């Protein structure tokens, strides 16, 4: 068949994404990407097509699975819609520095300096802005890792960590498994053992990724824990990447977040890189704004080159710079108000879940609860965990199953609570209704 005839036949067919492509249709890299689908991509389309809205779609699915902070929506919209933040000017029509306009890099440097209080002010030249944390991690993977290099991260963990480091750079993510038997604690001695075990097999451990505050556990690593991790990694010449995307979403008044950016010294400054962004802490994931801080000139040079593929519109960068430069609004109003609302929603959700018989791990930060629902599973397996997930979706509420966050123990779920009070109440009521029926059926049939 000639190429034109072949194309005509192909164009006349309705192709399904799960069908294998014909030979030589796409690259081996594309095959690799298609072989590693993310859970969020699989369920998001269905849920977004039937998303709950109090007025427009009251029977739709309430999404407690996606980590979006809706508690400050009106306040953020009001501030960004002020003329100083979102007015299009001539300069916004043209090309700019793809690694972040100087206005935003200066604003972020000042913002992080005044909150994390390093001994020396953060230099804007050590910052590279990209379109979200996913882009930041993808770029770091490209910069640091060769194919089949190993990246270690404690699990359970935000599922896209695996994708971000594997998808285009072909690095292998190896879990440092933390389990419920030890309250999901990370033991640095186990990290040391894992690095040695991987190296003894002739493989290169290139990086260790730490989420602080942690997703999904909601805890904060102590300064001593972080220093121990960095010291071990320095001994093995392993880069440490700290994702601090929830740094300003601390809802426990007794907890203080100590950013690595505020450390007096680092065991290996050239192998320590910090990522932060606006999506979670400032409730604007649609802006797609993330930033990498590094002191390594070669890493920064490569990241600036890669930023051509990950750049952000000038107008959104200007708007973000405006809100964090407004200290009265940002520091005095927004951050403390957001943290107070997170505190209120967290405690309400936790109390309601406990009343249902759902045990939750104490959290100090983030937008979610790590919930043990093993009491509702008989037997407690990954298959029954997914069956409960599907039953909850059918009942009008979505939460995230722990196996999709690489949890070693079946029966754990991540439940997002940063939604308006009416939505939180309705979603928890739907969970309660499903669990009541589910538990009766589950244990009767077994």
Secondary structure, DSSP 8 states (H G I E B T S, - for coil): --HHHHHHHHHHS---TTS---TTSS-HHHHHHHTS--HHHHHHHHHHHTB-BTTTBTTSBEE-SS----TTHHHHHHHHTSTTTS---GGGGS---TT--HHHHHHHHHHHHHHH--SS---GGGEEEESSHHHHHHHHHHHH--TT-EEEEEES--THHHHHHHTTT--EEEEEE--GGGTT---HHHHHHHHHHHHHTT--EEEEEEESS-TTT-----HHHHHHHHHHHHHTT-EEEEE-TTTT-B--TT-----GGG-S--TTGGGEEEEEESTTTTS-GGG--EEEEE--HHHHHHHHHHGGGS---HHHHHHHHHHHH-HIIIIIIIHHHHHHHHHHHHHHHHHHHHHTT-EEE--SBSSEEEEE-GGG-SS-SHHHHHHHHHHHHHTTEE-EEGGGGT-SSTTEEEEE--S-HHHHHHHHHHHHHHHHHHHHHHHHH-
